[in-house]
Amino acid sequence: MNIKFSKYQGAGNDFVLIDHRVGELKNIDSKLVAQLCDRRFGIGGDGLMFLTKHKDYDFEMVYYNSDGNVGSMCGNGGRCIVAFAKHLGVIENETNFLAVDGPHYAKITAEGNWVELQMIDVDTITADENAFVLNTGSPHYVKQVTDLASLDVFNKGKEIRNNDTYKTNGINVNFVEDKGDHLFVRTFERGVEDETYACGTGVTAVAMAMAQQKQPGHIETPIEVLGGKLQINFDYDGSKFTNVFLCGPAEKVFEGEVNF
Ligand SMILES: N[C@H](CCC[C@H](N)C(=O)O)C(=O)O
């Protein structure tokens, strides 16, 4: 069977996107998803998404991590699928779509390559020694460090993700360095089991964890990741984060057809 796909990336977090509005792909399993996401034996990607129809929303986003398992919310994937929906003509410049963590509103530039995606409200941040743990649609561990450029993110992230506390359910591990006018973030992603170039729910979690040191109000946080720049905007009342937006580029890289 031939399957058409598009490849997108958002700040270097890259995805295989499949228009599944007609729903002919019944026999997709985790092995096939992992194969399509493989960078040597497949198309390559940190994850794979289906854009499917939904009766109450513009579309539904079904997300798989590159290991082939259904993931929790993917922020950069959400931004990329909005750009994909625009390119397919499913939406214009605004959308309400459904993802695994609930409905999301997003707005998009006319060209479709800058997407501002609303993320879930967050009111709980817990501490794990000197790190923070919170759920922004996916579970995240946030640790502030110095000299992040030379940190061994793969081994340190892997160790935390697989420790006794997180081994069973897994967690995404983010390291952040405060650069004064922006935050520099690197993430080891669960389900990819590697460092990725960017993680949208991850940088959202980082901006929230770091905002605890700030005065409440409307906070805009510029973020640098390995694959580019993102920005997180939210309102913080001292305990709750609302009107949360993950903003950044979402670019189509290529499209093609695979046979399986
Ligand atoms: N790359 C994603 C996170 C994917 C979530 C996944 N790693 C999981 O925890 O299931 C993002 O931009 O938010």
PDBQT file of the ligand as one rigid body, heavy atoms in Angstrom, charges set to zero:
ROOT
HETATM    1  N1  LIG A 301       8.334  16.740  21.310  1.00  0.00    +0.000 N 
HETATM    2  C1  LIG A 301       7.127  16.950  22.029  1.00  0.00    +0.000 C 
HETATM    3  C2  LIG A 301       6.910  16.105  23.222  1.00  0.00    +0.000 C 
HETATM    4  C3  LIG A 301       6.437  14.763  22.823  1.00  0.00    +0.000 C 
HETATM    5  C4  LIG A 301       5.937  14.026  24.013  1.00  0.00    +0.000 C 
HETATM    6  C5  LIG A 301       6.626  12.757  24.249  1.00  0.00    +0.000 C 
HETATM    7  N2  LIG A 301       8.036  12.814  24.273  1.00  0.00    +0.000 N 
HETATM    8  C6  LIG A 301       5.989  12.064  25.416  1.00  0.00    +0.000 C 
HETATM    9  O1  LIG A 301       6.288  12.378  26.567  1.00  0.00    +0.000 OA
HETATM   10  O2  LIG A 301       5.127  11.215  25.160  1.00  0.00    +0.000 OA
HETATM   11  C7  LIG A 301       6.793  18.386  22.225  1.00  0.00    +0.000 C 
HETATM   12  O3  LIG A 301       7.179  19.219  21.397  1.00  0.00    +0.000 OA
HETATM   13  O4  LIG A 301       6.094  18.736  23.170  1.00  0.00    +0.000 OA
ENDROOT
TORSDOF 0
